[in-house]
Each structure stands twice: as C-alpha cells, then as structure tokens.
C-alpha cells in the first residue's frame, strides 16, 4: 500500500518577511561571535571531522521509494562534515547538539535554489535527535536570541513563550543535551524535519551499522573518528519514514516525533566513509576544502524540497549565513587533493 499524499504546508502571509528578520538576527549573532576574527557558520560553527565518502542508492526499492535521487541504483561521491551545533567553537566535552552534513556530487536533475538549478549537488543534514524542542522558527530564533542575555535568559524565554511552553522547551532541550555523546560513528542521526519524496513527505535517518562500543565519551570527537577511519570504514543506512496524517506525523510542528510504530522506516541508501587518514596531507586538504563549503537542505532536487515552517526559515537563514562567511561555490566533483 502506498503512503499517504494528503500532507500540506500552512504558509502564513507574512512568513517571508518574518523569516528574513530571523535570518538577519542569526547573522548578527554570527558577526558577534566573529568579533573581528574568523567568521564561522551561524550555527554548527565547529567541525569535528570532515571526510570523503560514497552514497549508494539501493536496488529494488518499492515504487514509493524509487523517486528523485533514489529512482535508480547509483553510487555518488560525497563530502561529509560532522559538527557541534553551537554558534561558537567550544570543547566537545560541553553539552551540545551534534550534527552531520552530507553533500553528494554528480547528481543530475533540476535543483531548487534560483541560479543554482544546474548545480550537481544534493545535501542532507541531520542531528542526533528525532525532533527539535521548538515547534517553529519563531520559537527557535526567539530562544537563541534570549539566551544571548547571560543575566536574564529565563525571564526572556518565559516572556517569549509563556511559562508552560518555556519550561516544556527547556526540559526537552536539557534532556537532549545531557545524553552522553559517544562516537559519531555509532550515533544515529535524524533529519528531525520533513522533505518531499516526490508526491510523498518523509523524514530521514542515518542508522549506524556498527553498535556503540565506548564506555567513556571521547574528549575529542573528531580525533576518535579519525582513529577509527585509519583502521576501517564507517557505514550508515539511510532510511526514510513516510507521512501518515497530520496528528501522527505533522509537517509544520518540528517538536513532535514521528513514531516508528506509526511511520516505520524504509532503508533506501547507504553512506560509506571508507578507510582514510584524515591526518595525512591529503586528508587535511580535504578537510580544509569541506570547511569552505556550505551545507544547506535547499541544495536539493525539486523532488526533495524541504517542507514545513523550520525548513522554509532555513531557506532564508542559510543563504544569509553563507554570504556572510563567503562560502565557496558548489563543488562539481572535479576537485583534486593530491
């Protein structure tokens, strides 16, 4: 039975103006964090490790999965960046959101961003929680801005969200941050937000094929992964779960999990980070190049357009952040690091 196609977005008339203001707010925080020094990403400023990879679209997918990028079996080169979520570079031992960003190379088809329709890339971004503490971009940006006031963050958050909602958000955020971070190689990542899958809507997840083995969290996440990759490959299954209905799998509310019991995952691809030495001269050139790139969920095929309030806000925020730090143009796969 094919998944539901009854999903829809609810777009407010003033959304573009609000989202542009949110993007400028994040840009101001980006400038503040730079303080005359290097301008990092507005969020996910610290890269833990940046490496080469391949992404394989699996054969014999069901019709509702053989769509867009996944229409035919194929293997693509890819760049992968692991990161901490904060807008400032800080030690890995500090509680933080953790993320992974993947850029596939040599992807044919029409892309979404005006002026970049022929770019040969497709990006997938994910974090280690299946949803966000925030329902929408207004809550997220308001919270980030309120937390910049070290003296009165809690009153500001309560003023923004109301007493009940503020403590629900803070509780959800605290729960996620206090979870011990093991190896990034054995961490599961989630899109937490939906994208189109042709006529369908999905969230996706990267499921590690190796189980956790660390008993003590690594002090340096990048160094730990580098050591693993010197010994062998790291792999993840790329899985999607489909929209069921607005109550169980909402498009606009980013704070609600899509339960696997309601929306089971289907494995459609595999991300393989082959054995490599990220400390070698070539490995350092690769990492330096990847740090110059922008990773954006809107670097995507039209069949995989991001969906929902938070994703639409990212369309504004990522563009401003990319321009602010003068990120490199989209790669075409011809890069050489010898």
C-alpha positions in Angstrom: 0.0 0.0 0.0 1.4 3.4 -1.0 1.9 6.1 1.7 -0.5 9.0 2.1 -0.2 12.0 -0.1 -2.5 14.2 1.9 0.2 16.2 3.6 0.2 20.0 3.2 2.1 23.1 4.3 0.5 26.0 6.1 2.2 29.2 4.9 1.3 32.5 6.7 1.0 35.6 4.5 3.8 37.4 6.4 6.2 34.4 6.6 8.8 35.6 4.2 9.2 39.0 6.0 9.5 37.3 9.4 11.9 34.7 8.2 14.1 37.4 6.6 14.2 39.1 10.0 15.1 35.8 11.7 17.9 35.4 9.2 19.3 38.9 10.0 19.1 38.1 13.7 21.2 35.0 13.2 23.6 36.9 11.0 24.0 39.5 13.8 24.9 36.7 16.2 27.3 35.3 13.6 29.0 38.6 13.4 29.1 38.9 17.2 30.8 35.5 17.5 33.4 36.5 15.0 34.4 39.7 16.9 36.8 40.8 14.2 38.2 37.3 13.8 37.2 34.4 11.5 33.5 34.3 10.6 32.1 30.9 11.2 28.7 29.4 10.4 25.9 31.0 12.3 25.3 27.6 13.9 27.3 24.4 13.8 30.4 26.5 13.9 32.8 23.8 15.0 33.5 21.0 12.6 34.6 17.8 14.3 35.8 16.0 11.3 35.4 16.4 7.5 36.0 13.4 5.2 35.3 11.9 1.8 32.5 9.3 1.4 30.3 7.5 -1.0 26.5 7.3 -1.0 24.8 4.3 -2.6 21.2 4.2 -3.7 20.0 0.6 -3.1 18.4 -1.5 -5.9 14.9 -3.0 -5.9 13.2 -0.2 -4.0 9.4 -0.1 -3.8 7.7 2.3 -6.2 7.0 4.9 -3.5 10.8 4.9 -2.6 12.2 4.9 -6.2 11.8 8.6 -6.6 14.2 11.6 -7.3 17.7 10.7 -6.3 16.5 7.2 -5.4 14.8 6.5 -8.8 17.7 4.3 -10.0 20.5 2.4 -8.2 23.7 4.5 -8.2 26.8 5.4 -6.2 27.8 9.0 -5.7 30.9 10.6 -4.3 30.2 12.7 -1.2 31.7 15.1 1.3 30.7 14.7 5.0 31.1 17.2 7.8 30.4 16.3 11.5 29.8 19.2 13.8 28.8 20.7 17.1 25.6 22.8 17.0 26.7 25.9 18.8 27.4 29.2 17.0 30.8 29.4 18.8 33.7 27.0 18.7 33.9 25.2 22.0 35.2 21.9 23.5 33.4 18.7 22.6 33.0 17.9 26.3 30.4 20.6 26.6 26.7 19.6 26.1 25.7 20.5 22.5 23.6 19.5 19.5 25.6 17.2 17.2 25.1 17.1 13.5 26.2 15.5 10.3 26.0 17.2 6.8 26.4 15.3 3.6 26.9 16.7 0.1 26.5 14.3 -2.8 28.4 15.1 -6.0 27.5 14.4 -9.6 23.7 14.5 -9.0 21.8 15.2 -12.2 18.4 16.9 -12.3 16.9 20.3 -11.6 17.7 21.9 -8.2 15.7 24.3 -6.1 17.8 27.4 -5.5 17.4 30.1 -8.2 20.6 30.5 -10.1 21.8 27.1 -8.9 19.3 24.9 -10.8 22.1 23.0 -12.6 24.3 22.5 -9.6 25.4 18.9 -9.4 24.9 18.5 -5.7 22.3 17.2 -3.2 22.7 17.9 0.5 21.3 16.0 3.5 21.6 17.5 7.0 20.7 15.7 10.3 21.1 15.9 14.1 21.1 13.3 16.7 17.6 13.9 18.0 14.4 12.8 16.0 12.7 16.2 16.6 13.6 19.7 17.9 12.5 21.3 21.2 10.9 24.1 19.1 7.7 24.0 17.2 8.7 26.6 14.6 11.2 29.2 13.6 9.7 31.9 15.8 10.3 29.9 18.9 13.8 28.8 17.8 15.2 32.2 16.9 13.5 33.9 19.8 15.0 31.3 22.2 18.5 31.7 20.6 18.3 35.5 20.9 17.0 35.3 24.5 19.9 33.1 25.5 22.4 35.7 24.5 21.5 37.7 27.6 23.5 36.0 30.4 21.8 37.9 33.2 18.2 37.3 32.3 17.8 34.3 29.9 15.0 32.6 31.8 12.7 35.6 32.2 13.3 36.4 28.5 12.4 32.9 27.4 9.3 32.9 29.6 8.3 36.3 28.2 8.7 34.9 24.7 7.0 31.5 25.1 4.9 31.8 28.2 5.5 30.0 31.4 4.2 26.5 30.5 5.7 26.4 27.0 9.1 27.8 28.2 9.6 25.0 30.7 8.5 22.4 28.2 11.1 23.7 25.7 13.8 23.9 28.4 13.0 20.4 29.7 13.2 19.0 26.2 16.4 20.8 25.4 18.0 19.7 28.7 17.1 16.1 28.1 18.7 16.0 24.7 21.8 17.8 25.8 22.5 15.7 28.8 22.6 12.5 26.8 26.2 11.3 26.7 27.8 11.6 23.3 29.6 8.5 22.2 31.5 8.0 18.9 30.0 9.9 16.0 30.5 6.6 14.1 27.9 4.8 16.2 25.5 7.7 16.7 22.1 7.7 15.0 21.2 11.0 13.2 17.8 12.3 12.2 16.6 14.9 9.8 14.1 16.0 12.5 12.3 17.9 9.8 10.5 16.7 6.6 11.3 16.8 3.0 9.4 15.9 -0.2 9.8 12.5 -1.7 8.1 13.1 -4.9 4.4 13.2 -4.1 5.1 11.9 -0.6 6.6 13.6 2.5 9.3 11.9 4.6 11.7 12.4 7.5 15.0 10.5 7.2 17.5 8.9 9.5 21.1 7.7 9.3 21.4 4.5 11.2 24.9 3.4 12.1 25.8 -0.2 11.1 28.2 -0.5 14.0 26.9 -0.6 17.5 28.2 1.6 20.3 31.4 0.4 21.9 32.6 3.3 24.0 32.1 3.3 27.8 33.6 6.8 28.2 32.6 9.7 25.9 35.6 10.8 23.8 37.1 14.2 24.7 37.7 14.9 21.0 35.0 13.6 18.7 37.0 14.2 15.5 40.1 12.5 16.8 38.2 9.4 17.8 36.6 9.1 14.4 39.9 9.8 12.7 41.4 6.8 14.6 38.5 4.6 13.6 38.9 5.5 9.9 42.6 4.7 10.0 41.5 1.1 10.8 38.5 0.7 8.6 35.3 2.1 7.1 32.3 3.6 8.9 28.8 3.0 7.4 25.2 4.1 8.0 21.9 3.0 6.5 19.9 5.9 5.0 16.3 5.3 5.9 13.0 7.3 5.4 9.7 7.3 7.2 6.6 8.5 5.4 3.9 11.0 6.4 0.8 9.2 7.8 -1.5 12.0 8.9 -1.3 15.5 10.5 -1.8 14.2 14.0 0.8 11.4 14.0 3.3 12.9 11.5 2.8 16.7 11.4 4.5 18.7 8.7 4.6 22.1 10.4 5.3 21.1 14.1 9.0 20.4 14.4 8.7 19.5 18.1 6.8 16.3 17.6 8.5 12.9 16.9 7.3 10.8 14.1 6.9 7.5 16.0 8.4 4.5 14.2 5.3 2.5 15.3 3.2 4.9 13.2 5.7 5.5 10.4 8.2 2.7 10.1 11.5 3.3 8.4 12.4 2.0 4.9 16.1 1.6 4.0 16.8 3.3 0.7 20.5 4.1 0.7 23.9 3.6 2.4 26.5 6.2 3.4 30.0 4.7 3.4 33.0 6.6 4.8 35.9 4.5 3.6 39.1 3.9 5.4 41.3 7.0 5.1 43.8 9.0 7.0 42.4 12.4 7.9 45.7 13.5 9.4 47.7 13.0 6.1 48.5 15.9 3.9 45.7 14.8 1.5 43.3 14.3 4.4 44.0 17.8 5.7 43.4 19.3 2.2 40.1 17.5 2.0 39.0 18.8 5.5 40.1 22.3 4.7 38.1 22.3 1.5 35.0 20.9 3.1 35.1 23.6 5.7 34.8 26.2 3.0 31.6 24.7 1.6 28.0 25.5 2.6 25.7 22.6 3.5 22.1 23.5 3.0 18.9 21.4 2.9 17.8 23.6 0.0 20.7 22.3 -2.1 18.3 19.7 -3.3 16.5 18.2 -6.2 13.0 19.6 -6.8 11.6 16.2 -5.9 13.2 16.5 -2.4 12.2 20.1 -1.5 12.3 20.8 2.3 8.9 21.1 4.0 7.5 22.9 7.0 8.0 26.1 8.9 11.5 25.4 10.2 12.7 24.3 6.8 11.3 27.3 5.0 13.0 29.5 7.5 16.3 27.8 6.8 16.0 28.8 3.2 16.5 32.4 4.3 18.9 31.8 7.1 21.4 29.6 5.3 21.6 32.0 2.4 22.5 34.9 4.6 25.0 32.9 6.7 26.7 31.5 3.5 27.0 35.0 2.1 28.3 36.4 5.4 31.2 34.0 5.6 31.8 33.9 1.9 31.4 30.2 1.5 32.9 28.5 -1.6 30.7 27.9 -4.6 29.1 24.4 -5.0 31.7 21.8 -6.0 31.4 19.9 -9.3 33.4 16.9 -8.3 36.5 17.8 -10.2 38.4 18.7 -7.0 41.8 17.1 -6.6 43.7 16.9 -3.3 47.0 15.3 -4.3 
